[in-house]
């Protein structure tokens, strides 16, 4: 029984070693064939890979932006609290600024929520413009606290 087992094992190992023992020319030839004969699944993966990368980049960008917008909301609420402690003249001045900040922050929220189905160039333009608007708002809010 052991002899049969060892014989079968020897045959399988020998066959495996012979089939794995290719020359360099055969290896490159088989890899060229593999490159040109991609399966439909491989082709599909290659086609959707850029879309997946874009989707993950957009999701990360949106998550960061939403955090910044929440932080802006927190700062605006803090500004409202400070406003109540001031005299009437300063309260009116601050209210105009608060209204402006809230409007800009809500506009940015709407922009990011509505931003879907863009090509690469449109995405780059959107991101650049959005970041400029966000930076401007953040600076305005920070300057009022100084």
C-alpha positions as CSV (number, residue, x, y, z in Angstrom):
1,X,0.0,0.0,0.0
2,X,2.8,2.4,0.9
3,X,4.6,1.5,-2.3
4,X,1.6,2.4,-4.4
5,X,1.3,5.7,-2.6
6,X,4.9,6.6,-3.0
7,X,4.8,5.6,-6.7
8,X,1.8,7.8,-7.4
9,X,3.4,10.7,-5.4
10,X,6.6,10.3,-7.4
11,X,4.7,10.4,-10.7
12,X,2.8,13.6,-9.8
13,X,6.0,15.3,-8.6
14,X,7.9,14.3,-11.7
15,X,5.1,15.5,-14.0
16,X,4.9,18.8,-12.1
17,X,8.7,19.3,-12.3
18,X,8.8,18.6,-16.0
19,X,5.9,21.0,-16.8
20,X,7.5,23.7,-14.7
21,X,10.8,23.3,-16.4
22,X,10.3,25.7,-19.3
23,X,13.1,27.6,-21.2
24,X,13.3,31.4,-21.1
25,X,12.0,31.6,-24.7
26,X,8.9,29.6,-23.8
27,X,8.3,31.7,-20.7
28,X,8.3,35.0,-22.6
29,X,6.3,33.5,-25.4
30,X,3.6,32.3,-22.9
31,X,3.6,35.7,-21.1
32,X,3.1,37.5,-24.4
33,X,0.2,35.1,-25.2
34,X,-1.3,35.8,-21.8
35,X,-1.1,39.5,-22.3
36,X,-2.9,39.4,-25.6
37,X,-5.4,36.7,-24.6
38,X,-6.8,38.5,-21.6
39,X,-10.0,37.0,-20.3
40,X,-13.2,39.2,-20.5
41,X,-13.0,39.6,-16.7
42,X,-9.5,40.9,-16.9
43,X,-10.4,43.3,-19.7
44,X,-13.4,44.5,-17.7
45,X,-11.3,45.1,-14.6
46,X,-8.8,47.1,-16.6
47,X,-11.6,49.2,-18.1
48,X,-13.3,50.0,-14.8
49,X,-10.1,50.5,-12.8
50,X,-9.8,54.2,-13.6
51,X,-13.5,54.7,-12.6
52,X,-12.9,53.0,-9.3
53,X,-9.8,55.1,-8.6
54,X,-11.9,58.2,-9.4
55,X,-14.7,57.1,-7.2
56,X,-12.4,56.4,-4.3
57,X,-10.6,59.8,-4.8
58,X,-14.0,61.6,-4.9
59,X,-15.3,59.8,-1.8
60,X,-12.2,60.7,0.1
61,X,-12.4,64.3,-1.1
62,X,-16.1,64.5,-0.1
63,X,-15.4,63.1,3.3
64,X,-12.7,65.7,4.0
65,X,-14.9,68.5,2.7
66,X,-17.9,67.4,4.8
67,X,-15.6,67.5,7.9
68,X,-14.5,71.0,7.0
69,X,-18.0,72.1,6.4
70,X,-19.1,70.8,9.9
71,X,-16.1,72.6,11.4
72,X,-17.3,75.8,9.7
73,X,-20.8,75.2,11.2
74,X,-19.2,74.8,14.6
75,X,-17.3,78.1,14.2
76,X,-20.4,79.9,12.9
77,X,-22.3,78.7,16.0
78,X,-19.4,79.9,18.2
79,X,-19.6,83.3,16.4
80,X,-23.3,83.4,17.1
81,X,-22.6,82.9,20.8
82,X,-20.0,85.6,20.8
83,X,-22.4,87.9,19.0
84,X,-25.0,87.8,21.8
85,X,-22.4,89.2,24.2
86,X,-21.7,92.3,22.1
87,X,-23.5,95.6,21.9
88,X,-26.3,96.2,19.3
89,X,-24.1,97.9,16.7
90,X,-21.6,95.1,16.7
91,X,-24.3,92.5,16.8
92,X,-25.8,93.8,13.6
93,X,-22.3,93.8,11.9
94,X,-21.7,90.3,13.1
95,X,-25.1,89.1,11.9
96,X,-24.3,90.2,8.4
97,X,-21.1,88.3,8.5
98,X,-22.8,85.2,10.0
99,X,-25.5,85.3,7.3
100,X,-22.8,85.5,4.6
101,X,-20.8,82.6,6.1
102,X,-23.9,80.4,6.5
103,X,-24.9,81.1,2.9
104,X,-21.4,80.3,1.6
105,X,-21.1,77.2,3.7
106,X,-24.5,75.9,2.5
107,X,-23.6,76.7,-1.1
108,X,-20.5,74.6,-0.8
109,X,-22.6,71.8,0.8
110,X,-25.0,71.9,-2.1
111,X,-22.1,72.0,-4.6
112,X,-20.5,68.9,-3.2
113,X,-23.8,67.0,-2.9
114,X,-24.7,67.7,-6.6
115,X,-21.2,66.9,-8.0
116,X,-21.6,63.6,-9.7
117,X,-20.9,62.1,-13.1
118,X,-17.9,64.2,-14.1
119,X,-15.1,63.3,-16.4
120,X,-11.5,63.7,-15.3
121,X,-11.0,67.2,-16.6
122,X,-14.3,68.5,-15.1
123,X,-13.4,66.8,-11.8
124,X,-10.0,68.6,-11.7
125,X,-11.6,72.0,-12.5
126,X,-14.3,71.4,-9.9
127,X,-11.8,70.4,-7.2
128,X,-9.6,73.4,-7.9
129,X,-12.6,75.8,-7.8
130,X,-14.1,74.2,-4.8
131,X,-10.9,74.3,-2.8
132,X,-10.4,78.0,-3.6
133,X,-14.0,78.7,-2.4
134,X,-13.4,76.6,0.7
135,X,-10.1,78.3,1.5
136,X,-11.7,81.7,1.1
137,X,-14.5,80.9,3.4
138,X,-12.2,79.4,6.0
139,X,-9.9,82.5,5.9
140,X,-12.9,84.8,6.3
141,X,-14.2,82.9,9.3
142,X,-10.8,82.7,10.9
143,X,-10.2,86.4,10.3
144,X,-13.3,87.4,12.2
145,X,-12.1,85.5,15.3
146,X,-8.8,87.5,15.3
